[in-house]
Amino acid sequence: MRTLALEAPSLSMSLLGMTAETALPYADEVRRARQGDSSAFAALVRGLQRPVYGLCLRLLRSDAEATELAQETFLRAYQHLGRFDETRPFDLWVLTIARNLCLDLLRRRQKVQTEDVEPHTPTLASHEPNSEELAMERQQRRSLEEAMATLSDDDREVLALYYVQKRTTKEIAVIMGVAPGTIMARLFRAREKLRTRMTQPEQGVA
Amino acid sequence: MSDDERELARLLLEAAADPGEREALAEAHRQLEKDLLRLADPLPPPGFVAAVMEKVSAAPRPVSAVEVRSAVAIVAVALAASAVAFVRAGASAEGLALQLARALVSAREVLVGGGSGLAAVWRTGGLPLSVVLAVVTMVTLVGLRRLVAPENAKVVT
């Protein structure tokens, strides 16, 4: 069978399929930013703010922390721009930084284990026009977001990267630092858990 | 059939042995994928880019790999020159001190000679010399500024 997701367009090109002649996304901005052009770096931030913030928000489930970490991600990227390998896609590099920062924070959170931590489900902004006809669809989307929020960090991450950010399995493997062959299985398991949560919502919140 | 599709077929087979059950599961996943693909990342709060750029401008300028390599090369050349000087001085502290003292005396002679030359030039053509020095300084400063921050150089015309 062929899944819809396999036909989904990719925002950036597959790492393995990349050749030296292929133009990498953001290559010009990165080159100018490395030469000290701050307006080029601002263009990079504008171009990547949404996927970076989105990934942080889905992993951390806190608006304030996601904003803070997304900003920190870009600051780290700027500070280490000199070490960035220009033959690799810049967006994947930045997403990897964001992911690592989020995982560090999640690990620290687990260590602290404060009593007042409650599951927080931020309302992810809908960008649809405000119409009555779309109310049902918005409600379904909200239910899906809420069910997704009950999944583990790994499951949320892989679903967000594949379906929301439309990344390929190879790109996700680069960001997550795992073998590309494992991504399909992770996606399947995450979908299965999500499906179960949505059909049995009372068992959803663990 | 791609590797991903083969892997998916294997996972479905593993999850549901019965063909009917497997088809129902596949359909449920297809439906879920449709819904998932409609989700979008939210935009960060207003002022996000400005806040990032504020932090970036406050942070020290990143050092490029070329700059690091240049710095390492300069330090290596300086160390090599020191080692050569040490060996030429007989590989002893006394010899090195003697050579340094000789170099200081020579430098003093060069400075005195240069100063006398400049004084003579100043006496004969002070104004042209001032103009030439001012132009050279300006050109050097503009060049350095362009080298350090090209985007700022556009503002200074």
Interface residues (C-beta under 8 A of the other chain):
Chain A: M1 R2 T3 L4 A5 L6 A8 R34 Q35 G36 D37 S38 S39 F41 A42 V45 R46 Q49 R50 P51 Y53 G54 L55 L57 D63 A66 T67 A70 Q71 F74 L75 Y78 Q79 H80 L81 G82 R83 L124 A125 H127 E137 Q140 R141 L144 E145 L159 A160 Y163 V164 Q165 K166 T169 G181 M184 A185 F188 R191 E192 L194 R195 M198
Chain B: S2 D3 D4 E5 E7 L8 A9 L11 L12 A15 A26 A28 H29 R30 L32 E33 K34 D35 L36 L37 R38 L39 A40 D41 P42 L43 P44 P45 F48 V49 A51 V52 M53 K55 V56 S57 A59 P60 R61 P62 V63 S64 A65 E67 V68 V148 A149 P150 E151
